[in-house]
């Protein structure tokens, strides 16, 4: 709070009776009104700031409830899977996919637990917290746990929020992968949103450069209860 000299316009600190610049006597009669007015304005700002917090908190809470992450899919055997076995099988599949015409085909059966152990090793490169897979009756579901944030809104910082998203699908005609639905947290997605989510998960899975060449030469995919069988056929001669 300053007292402005009506003669020279210099702002003087409270407590001065005369202007520090021109020595003119300061008008002090309005100081009380100014202090009261400034105090009321500060109080209004404080009240508005407090009232602004609950709507933001409610919005954040609603979003958190909707996208609250599902748990990763649990082990079906109760034992950790083998990432090494999946790595070895993908190496074999990739090798066969690169062979010239007349090469043989292979059918490795991979378990859900083995695949999830391998997916866990892909998380750092994919930049996500976890990726897990569930398989049964020629259908599958891939669940990813990721995070977004932190966010800064005015003077408040909202920490990073974890959320999950997943794609479910089936294998049609023994080869075509068909997405049947998706979710973000507990909120179901439909139409183009499912397609976008499918593409996002596809990019995550393709962080291993062996995947796409293998898929290009895959001629059959069979999903049973907790197992995946892939058939890769190299190019045939004319």
NUPARO-981475 format. One record per atom (N, C-alpha, C): residue in one letter; x, y, z. Coordinates in steps of 0.001 Angstrom, whole numbers, padded with zeros to 6 digits, always signed. Example, Ala and Ser with C-alpha at 12.3 -4.5 7.8 and 13.67 -1.06 7.14 Angstrom:
# residues 2
a+013190-005690+007800a+012300-004500+007800a+013200-003300+007800s+012850-002250+007080s+013670-001060+007140s+012900+000030+007870
END
This chain:
# residues 238
x+000855-001186+000000x+000000+000000+000000x+000891+001236+000000x+000634+002164-000925x+001408+003394-001057x+000459+004599-001011x+001014+005747-000617x+000272+007005-000676x+000886+007857-001774x+000093+008166-002802x+000600+008907-003957x+000454+010405-003707x+001543+011125-003939x+001545+012583-003776x+000702+013217-004881x-000267+014066-004486x-001148+014672-005484x-000439+015734-006314x+000741+016185-005853x+001466+017236-006566x+002463+016670-007572x+003347+015757-007118x+004394+015244-008021x+004156+013807-008476x+003203+013127-007850x+002867+011774-008286x+003752+010680-007753x+004669+010993-006852x+005558+009976-006291x+004790+009137-005267x+004991+007809-005305x+004351+006908-004347x+005190+006844-003083x+004574+007152-001962x+005263+007167-000672x+004795+006002+000187x+005713+005433+000954x+005348+004360+001872x+004414+004883+002947x+003578+003964+003479x+002689+004344+004568x+003502+004831+005764x+002969+005835+006438x+003662+006378+007610x+004264+007742+007356x+004455+008081+006085x+005007+009396+005744x+003885+010439+005744x+004136+011578+006359x+003180+012685+006340x+003453+013633+005185x+004725+013687+004773x+005120+014570+003679x+005783+013753+002578x+005635+014245+001350x+006212+013549+000198x+007733+013549+000295x+008330+012388+000047x+009786+012277+000122x+010455+012981-001046x+009675+013342-002072x+010259+013978-003250x+010145+015497-003209x+008909+015976-002951x+008701+017426-003010x+008305+018038-001677x+008208+017231-000654x+007904+017686+000716x+006496+018223+000872x+005636+017991-000126x+004239+018396-000006x+003530+017497+000996x+002625+018092+001791x+001876+017300+002760x+000951+016336+002024x+000988+015105+002453x+000219+014065+001776x-001228+014052+002245x-002139+013691+001314x-003554+013547+001645x-003756+012165+002259x-004042+012136+003559x-004162+010858+004261x-005604+010497+004596x-006531+011357+004186x-007923+011135+004580x-008539+009906+003920x-008028+009514+002719x-008623+008392+001989x-007906+007066+002223x-006860+007114+003075x-006087+005882+003263x-006947+004766+003841x-007778+005099+004817x-008626+004078+005443x-009543+003418+004434x-010153+004247+003544x-011040+003691+002527x-010272+002802+001556x-009056+003260+001174x-008252+002465+000241x-007874+001121+000846x-007474+001156+002145x-007087-000097+002794x-008280-001042+002872x-009451-000474+003209x-010655-001302+003313x-011020-001899+001959x-010913-001054+000891x-011248-001520-000447x-010285-002609-000905x-008974-002398-000659x-007986-003414-001037x-008187-004697-000248x-008535-004547+001039x-008767-005735+001855x-009958-006530+001363x-011024-005824+000978x-012215-006509+000466x-011911-007226-000840x-011120-006565-001709x-010757-007196-002982x-009926-008450-002752x-008984-008367-001814x-008153-009537-001503x-008998-010670-000947x-009993-010303-000127x-010863-011323+000454x-011693-012000-000630x-012204-011208-001584x-012979-011784-002682x-012130-012739-003508x-010884-012330-003784x-009996-013204-004557x-009734-014502-003815x-009549-014407-002498x-009297-015612-001705x-010502-016537-001714x-011717-015943-001595x-012938-016760-001607x-013117-017444-002954x-012910-016685-004050x-013043-017270-005385x-012030-018383-005604x-010830-018190-005072x-009792-019210-005217x-010192-020488-004495x-010782-020320-003296x-011225-021491-002530x-012398-022175-003227x-013348-021368-003738x-014509-021942-004420x-014123-022628-005717x-013006-022212-006318x-012573-022787-007596x-011995-024181-007413x-011476-024465-006202x-010823-025757-005963x-011790-026939-006064x-012987-026906-005398x-013870-028076-005444x-014269-028533-006846x-014677-027619-007787x-015007-028114-009127x-013851-028838-009804x-012640-028299-009668x-011480-028961-010262x-011264-030322-009624x-011383-030363-008286x-011200-031634-007583x-012249-032648-008003x-013493-032185-008200x-014568-033092-008620x-014299-033635-010015x-013877-032749-010930x-013581-033187-012298x-012459-034211-012306x-011385-033903-011557x-010255-034834-011487x-010697-036167-010900x-011542-036114-009852x-012013-037348-009217x-012849-038181-010182x-013737-037525-010950x-014571-038256-011907x-013727-038905-012996x-012755-038145-013512x-011869-038709-014536x-011088-039885-013973x-010606-039728-012723x-009833-040802-012096x-010667-042061-011922x-011954-041890-011552x-012828-043058-011378x-013046-043766-012705x-013273-042984-013761x-013548-043579-015073x-012338-044331-015603x-011156-043710-015506x-009959-044321-016101x-009124-045066-015067x-009662-045266-013858x-008918-045975-012818x-008403-047288-013379x-007098-047528-013289x-006532-048675-014014x-007031-050023-013524x-007319-050884-014486x-007587-052281-014174x-006270-052933-013756x-006362-054044-013079x-005149-054765-012698x-004565-055488-013913x-003243-055657-013958x-002663-056498-015017x-003216-057916-014916x-003273-058605-016045x-003742-059992-016033x-002783-060844-015214x-003353-061677-014358x-002545-062495-013452x-002046-063751-014154x-001043-064369-013556x-000512-065634-014066x-001583-066715-013951x-001734-067539-014982x-002729-068613-014930x-002141-069891-014356x-000822-069966-014285x-000181-071161-013737x+000304-070943-012307x+000306-069693-011876x+000834-069389-010557x+002342-069280-010528x+002978-069466-011681x+004431-069405-011790x+004814-068359-012835x+005955-067696-012659x+006394-066733-013673x+006713-067429-014989x+006379-066775-016084x+006662-067352-017386x+008117-067175-017784x+008454-067721-018956x+009825-067672-019452x+009918-066721-020640x+010531-065582-020422x+010770-064647-021517x+011714-065266-022546x+012690-066037-022056x+013699-066628-022942x+013061-067522-023984x+012064-068304-023580x+011434-069224-024527x+010731-068461-025649x+010066-067376-025298x+009396-066573-026323x+010422-065937-027249x+011519-065425-026688x+012582-064848-027515x+013119-065876-028502x+013345-067094-028018x+013863-068153-028887x+012872-068481-029995x+011574-068551-029650x+010567-068885-030649x+010431-067789-031698x+010481-066523-031256x+010398-065435-032230x+011624-065416-033141x+012772-065780-032598x+013976-065871-033426x+013809-066944-034489x+013254-068095-034093x+013011-069184-035052x+012001-068751-036103x+010896-068154-035655x+009873-067703-036593x+010433-066674-037567x+011221-065749-037057x+011804-064715-037906x+012759-065326-038923x+013518-066326-038499x+014456-066992-039401x+013709-067693-040537x+012637-068401-040185x+011855-069083-041219x+011187-068090-042161x+010744-066942-041604x+010087-065939-042438x+011038-065344-043466x+012356-065372-043183x+013348-064806-044087x+013908-065829-045071x+013515-067089-044932x+014087-068116-045812x+013536-068003-047229x+014283-068549-048207x+013807-068540-049592x+012688-069562-049780x+012201-069681-050986x+011100-070595-051281x+011474-072029-050930x+010451-072775-050551x+010664-074177-050225x+011029-074431-048785x+011163-073388-047945x+011514-073603-046545x+010317-074170-045779x+010590-074696-044610x+009562-075381-043839x+008780-074387-042994x+007767-074886-042346x+006971-074073-041448x+007128-074600-040028x+006838-073756-039062x+006969-074169-037661x+005729-073763-036888x+005398-074545-035868x+004226-074258-035045x+004608-074268-033561x+005231-073244-033020x+005514-073229-031581x+004265-072833-030792x+003962-073555-029738x+002851-073200-028856x+003414-072406-027683x+003009-071170-027558x+003499-070291-026498x+002414-070127-025441x+002800-070182-024172x+001819-070033-023105x+001593-068563-022782x+000448-068301-022180x+000111-066937-021782x+001135-066377-020804x+001572-067187-019853x+002548-066712-018867x+003893-066400-019512x+004304-067231-020490x+005556-066957-021196x+005455-065650-021980x+004323-065469-022656x+004134-064251-023442x+004106-063013-022551x+003483-063121-021384x+003436-061971-020478x+004812-061643-019904x+005633-062665-019699x+007011-062408-019255x+007776-061662-020341x+007554-062052-021595x+008204-061364-022709x+007669-059941-022854x+006345-059766-022713x+005751-058433-022817x+006292-057494-021740x+006535-058038-020543x+007088-057215-019460x+008449-056648-019848x+009211-057414-020620x+010537-056944-021038x+010445-055856-022106x+009284-055722-022754x+009098-054708-023787x+008644-053363-023214x+008245-053346-021944x+007682-052122-021349x+008633-050927-021386x+009922-051074-021018x+010806-049902-021053x+010899-049265-022438x+011038-050095-023476x+011132-049548-024833x+009819-048915-025270x+008700-049471-024787x+007388-048949-025161x+006993-047739-024326x+007689-047514-023204x+007387-046372-022353x+006107-046503-021560x+005744-047734-021174x+004533-047964-020384x+004896-048735-019120x+003951-048798-018180x+004219-049476-016908x+004100-050992-017034x+003091-051459-017753x+002936-052908-017915x+002102-053219-019142x+002347-054400-019710x+001551-054941-020812x+001276-056395-020460x+000010-056784-020450x-000327-058180-020173x-001370-058667-021166x-001394-059976-021340x-002235-060619-022344x-003059-061714-021686x-004309-061824-022107x-005167-062929-021682x-005692-063623-022932x-005702-064960-022933x-006128-065714-024118x-007070-066839-023704x-008154-067017-024467x-009088-068113-024216x-010058-068229-025381x-010345-069478-025798x-011385-069765-026795x-011257-068920-028063x-010071-068891-028621x-009781-068172-029862x-009975-066658-029741x-009969-066177-028502x-010070-064744-028267x-008917-064261-027405x-008724-062966-027379x-007599-062405-026629x-007970-061026-026095x-007212-060569-025136x-007317-059204-024633x-005931-058741-024232x-005535-057581-024713x-004246-056984-024367x-004517-055764-023498x-003918-055738-022309x-004144-054639-021366x-002829-053912-021099x-002867-052599-021222x-001695-051751-021006x-001976-050807-019841x-001010-050664-018940x-001109-049673-017873x-000073-048589-018143x-000557-047363-018256x+000273-046218-018618x+000008-045101-017604x+000628-043966-017795x+000368-042818-016921x+000383-041545-017747x-000292-040532-017240x-000342-039234-017904x-000142-038158-016840x+000550-037092-017198x+000817-036025-016235x+002287-036000-015846x+002649-035220-014821x+001772-034405-013969x+001217-033170-014677x+000149-032599-014072x-000496-031422-014616x-000334-030254-013649x-000160-029073-014190x-000092-027863-013358x-001251-026964-013736x-002135-026713-012778x-003277-025836-012984x-003167-024692-011987x-002891-023512-012506x-002641-022334-011666x-001526-022648-010673x-001858-022599-009380x-000818-022828-008370x-000801-024265-007872x-001552-025140-008525x-001673-026509-008041x-001045-027475-009037x-000370-028477-008520x+000221-029516-009357x-000470-030839-009061x-001078-031410-010089x-001726-032712-009956x-000716-033763-010385x-000396-034718-009525x+000619-035720-009870x+000180-036593-011036x+001142-037300-011618x+000849-038200-012738x-000186-039241-012318x-001120-039519-013215x-002194-040470-012947x-001998-041721-013789x-002070-042862-013149x-002018-044124-013885x-003401-044439-014452x-003419-045014-015629x-004674-045468-016224x-004383-046692-017073x-005423-047431-017395x-005245-048628-018220x-006092-048508-019477x-005649-049143-020524x-006463-049284-021724x-006232-050667-022291x-007249-051188-022956x-007147-052562-023442x-007968-052755-024708x-007567-053755-025454x-008255-054158-026672x-008584-055640-026562x-009819-055995-026903x-010224-057401-026963x-010517-057753-028411x-010284-059002-028780x-010529-059407-030154x-010597-060909-030315x-010827-061321-031537x-010884-062740-031877x-010056-062987-033135x-009781-064256-033399x-009092-064659-034626x-010122-065262-035571x-010321-064630-036721x-011298-065112-037698x-010593-065856-038824x-011194-066954-039262x-010654-067764-040362x-009240-068251-040074x-008902-068363-038802x-007587-068873-038434x-006440-067926-038726x-006744-066686-039136x-005657-065778-039501x-005964-064309-039208x-007179-063856-039529x-007511-062438-039423x-007743-062038-037969x-007007-061023-037522x-007178-060495-036167x-008276-059437-036206x-009355-059674-035462x-010513-058779-035479x-010756-058220-034083x-010617-056905-033941x-010859-056260-032648x-012360-056139-032409x-012799-056530-031224x-014226-056518-030896x-014610-055440-029894x-013650-054812-029262x-013979-053766-028292x-012744-053271-027577x-012929-052187-026855x-011819-051619-026103x-012313-050894-024869x-011403-050596-023977x-011723-049869-022750x-010579-048932-022392x-010935-047821-021776x-009966-047008-021046x-010402-047059-019591x-009598-047676-018756x-010019-047914-017385x-011235-048813-017370x-012328-048326-016799x-013581-049080-016762x-014583-048539-017779x-014132-047623-018626x-015032-046965-019571x-014929-047631-020942x-016019-048218-021449x-015961-048912-022744x-015846-047935-023909x-015151-048374-024955x-014983-047573-026163x-015636-048280-027344x-016022-047483-028344x-016684-048040-029516x-016185-047330-030774x-016414-047976-031916x-016159-047361-033209x-014730-046925-033433x-014541-045686-033948x-013192-045197-034264x-012255-045180-033067x-012801-044998-031859x-011952-044981-030666x-011263-046325-030476x-011974-047412-030799x-011383-048752-030696x-010264-048907-031718x-010497-048403-032932x-009476-048483-033980x-008212-047735-033568x-008365-046529-033017x-007210-045747-032565x-006452-046480-031469x-007191-047071-030543x-006561-047796-029441x-005853-049039-029957x-006472-049704-030925x-005865-050886-031538x-004537-050525-032198x-004510-049407-032913x-003279-048962-033571x-002197-048616-032548x-002612-048010-031450x-001645-047639-030410x-001012-048880-029793x-001830-049871-029464x-001296-051101-028885x-000439-051838-029907x-000841-051791-031181x-000038-052417-032225x+001359-051827-032305x+001466-050511-032160x+002782-049860-032179x+003625-050285-030982x+002971-050456-029834x+003697-050896-028643x+004256-052294-028855x+003425-053194-029385x+003866-054573-029593x+004952-054658-030660x+004950-053711-031592x+005917-053742-032689x+007261-053137-032313x+007477-052817-031023x+008788-052314-030615x+009875-053363-030832x+009489-054648-030827x+010414-055724-031207x+010366-055841-032732x+011487-055570-033392x+011509-055494-034855x+011291-056841-035537x+011258-057925-034774x+010992-059225-035380x+009508-059453-035631x+008656-058682-034954x+007225-058959-034980x+006622-058786-036370x+006835-057628-036995x+006192-057354-038281x+006596-058342-039371x+007893-058670-039548x+008243-059671-040559x+007580-061026-040311x+007454-061403-039032x+006799-062675-038714x+005319-062612-039072x+004650-061511-038716x+003223-061385-039015x+002960-061392-040518x+003880-060825-041294x+003701-060798-042746x+003714-062201-043345x+004421-063130-042704x+004516-064502-043222x+003665-065498-042416x+002882-064986-041491x+002025-065865-040694x+000846-066341-041532x+000605-067641-041511x-000504-068217-042278x-001590-068807-041391x-001322-068943-040106x-002352-069432-039201x-002039-069003-037770x-003104-068586-037062x-003014-068235-035644x-004085-069022-034904x-003683-069752-033913x-004629-070544-033126x-004476-070188-031648x-005563-069715-031041x-005568-069388-029614x-006468-070369-028884x-005908-071052-027923x-006675-071918-027038x-006662-071304-025647x-007075-072063-024659x-007125-071543-023304x-005713-071358-022758x-005203-070129-022873x-003887-069824-022328x-002716-070183-023208x-002944-070549-024465x-001830-070877-025367x-002038-070222-026726x-000921-069943-027388x-000932-069332-028718x-000061-070162-029647x-000625-070538-030791x+000129-071286-031799x+000163-070470-033082x+001358-070242-033598x+001537-069463-034823x+002196-070333-035879x+001675-070282-037087x+002285-070985-038207x+002858-069959-039174x+004143-070078-039454x+004819-069188-040399x+005243-070007-041603x+004839-069580-042771x+005183-070272-044006x+006017-069347-044873x+007208-069776-045220x+008068-068968-046086x+007511-068962-047498x+008026-068060-048327x+007562-067953-049710x+007778-069261-050439x+006800-069662-051206x+006883-070908-051950x+007407-070655-053362x+008094-071653-053915x+008633-071524-055266x+007544-071554-056311x+007856-071055-057491x+006880-071018-058571x+006719-072394-059207
END
